[in-house]
C-alpha cells in the first residue's frame, strides 16, 4: 500500500502548498482512494506537482464534516467526474467553532449538497465499499474524548449544542499481514478508534495507523498540546495494543508528536506535505 500526503499543516518543500488541513492519496491493490480534501483546492495543486492524477481516483472518503477535511471537495469535483464520495449522513449537518458566544461555520459547503448529491454515498453502518476496504461508522466511546473538542458545536434549529462527533468515521483497509486504520482527526479519541478497530476486526493485527490524533487543544491555530501525562496514557495504550507503526500529523501537532515519541520511539513518524509512506 502506498500513501501520499497531499495536504497537512507542515511542509518543508518550496514547490508544494500548505494549509491547516488533511488530505491523503492511497493506492491499495487495484484501487486509488482519496481520504479528505484539506481546507481548499491546494491539495489538487500538490497532487499535480507530485505526479498524481486525481481524475483516476476511484473513490473518496470524508472522515468527518469539518472544513479542514472537506473544504476542497468542489475542486475535486472539477478534476474527477466519476468517484463516489463516502461520508456519514451527519457530516451534512451544520458545524461551528465557537468562542465567547461567537460562532463560525466550519461545515461542508452547501453547494456540494445542492449540486453533487448524486455523487455522495451516505454511510451509517459498517460497510465494505470494495474488497477488503471498510468504513466503520459506530465508534466505541469508552475512553475520554480530546480536550480540543471543547470549542466545537453543531446547530440544531436555532441552538448551538456541543458537537457529539457522530459525523466521524474510520477507513480500514485489510491486507494479508494485517489492517491499516485511517483516522481524520480522531475527534472521538484515538484510543476509542483503536478499540473500535480491534473489536471489529478481532483476529487482525493493526500494522499501521495513519492520521491525526487531535492532541492540540486549539488545533486550528496549531496551539497548545495535551499535557505529557495525558499523552503518555495514549502512547502506552498504543504500545500495549502492539500497533506496528504510527504515522501522524495535522491535529496531532509537532509538540504532540514529540510527546508521543518519548514512549513510542521509532514506531511513530510525523507526516508532512509530500510524504510518501509504503506500508
MOZI-V854773 format. One record per helix or strand of 2 or more residues. SS is the DSSP state (@ for helix, = for strand). FROM is the first residue (numbers start at 1). TO is the last residue. If there is no record, write none. Layout:
# MOZI-V854773
ss: (SS | SS)
from: (FROM | FROM)
to: (TO | TO)
This chain:
# MOZI-V854773
ss: (= | = | = | @ | @ | = | @ | @ | = | @ | = | = | @ | @ | = | = | = | @ | = | = | = | = | @ | = | = | @ | = | @ | = | @ | = | =)
from: (2 | 23 | 31 | 42 | 54 | 59 | 67 | 73 | 84 | 89 | 95 | 102 | 110 | 117 | 120 | 127 | 133 | 147 | 152 | 159 | 170 | 178 | 190 | 206 | 216 | 219 | 223 | 228 | 246 | 250 | 268 | 276)
to: (7 | 28 | 35 | 49 | 56 | 61 | 70 | 79 | 87 | 92 | 99 | 105 | 115 | 119 | 122 | 130 | 136 | 151 | 156 | 162 | 175 | 182 | 200 | 211 | 218 | 221 | 225 | 240 | 248 | 267 | 270 | 278)
